[in-house]
Amino acid sequence: MKMNIKRSLGYIPLIAISALLFCACGNKQAKKTESEAAVSNTEIPSETVRFSYSEIEGIGQDSVYNRRDPSDIIKVNNTYYIWYTRMDKPVRSGYWGTIWYATSEDEGHTWQEQRMALDVGEAGNFDSHSVFTPNILVYQGKYYMYYTGVQPTLGNPNKDFEGNSTTDFTAIGVAVADSPDGPFKRPENNIVIAPSKVSSDFDSYRVDDASMLVKDGKIWLYYKGRCIEYGKQGPKKTQMGVAMADSPAGPFQKYAKPLVERGHEVLIWNQNESVASLTSLSKSIHWAKDGLDFKPLAENLSSIPMAPGLYRPHLENDNAAKEIPGWGICMRQSKGEAHLLRFEINNLDL
């Protein structure tokens, strides 16, 4: 496995941190059998994974707005596009946000905020209070934006959103445009992933954080789910799942079980005709030849990017490029403040 960090002219990393060594997962994972090694078609040497960070212009630190939860990034002609959640300060939570977008012509060092890409839905709809955590897929010339929506707390006398752990369900919706600049319009019945009605299921309360893939002639939508039975402990027990459809607008059929435990923020990417995933709660990189049977490749990584979005050519209208992650945009937050910054990850030649 070759490790290198691509650096662009003028890029000054603020942090360069080594993650724990790639290994066979110590005592947590049995030694690979010969058949398993053949399936993965790779060895796992004792190498390190490094992330480096730099502040950005245009949608970075701001005295007026908080920005968070960026989408994956696509390139249209010579312009990079990104979507994200924006709130007025001091509000920091995406549960009170709308979706905006920005463009860059220098691989994400400098951005120009354009305008709102998607406002909240009409009263009574699942997304009438907030829309957040967007992601993007270009397919057969159309731009599909997947996003999380929430409505005011049912039964609240002031029609406020409480952010509780019992009745504030979320769903994932889709909006469609003919251009990355919009306008994005909601098709009729635009919920594509809803919480399970079985209370013991991993996604019976919250579904969120879509990450898209075109694989085997189908649209794969990876997402995170939270079980209602965990109550206030639910965020710590978030798991990653996947659903599949023949069309980007659905209907999507959920896979029968969760794929990765402790996968609060979902980031996946194509790699060697397989699927890799970075999960935040477990601070791990997982890998699956079939996109379903994920196994840990690197665990206990140090200072991984928060809520990251990658530049992913595979999302660009059937782009068959072989590139693997090089750079992206993530978020950093503290009390009352959230802003976006750029990160780079060394190429992982799995």
Helices and strands as residue ranges (DSSP letters): E 15-18, G 26-28, H 34-40, E 50-55, E 65-68, E 74-76, E 79-88, G 94-96, E 98-104, E 112-118, E 130-139, E 142-150, E 171-177, E 191-193, E 206-215, E 218-226, G 228-237, E 239-245, E 253-254, E 260-261, E 266-271, E 274-279, E 284-288, E 295-298, E 306-310, G 313-315, E 327-334, E 337-345
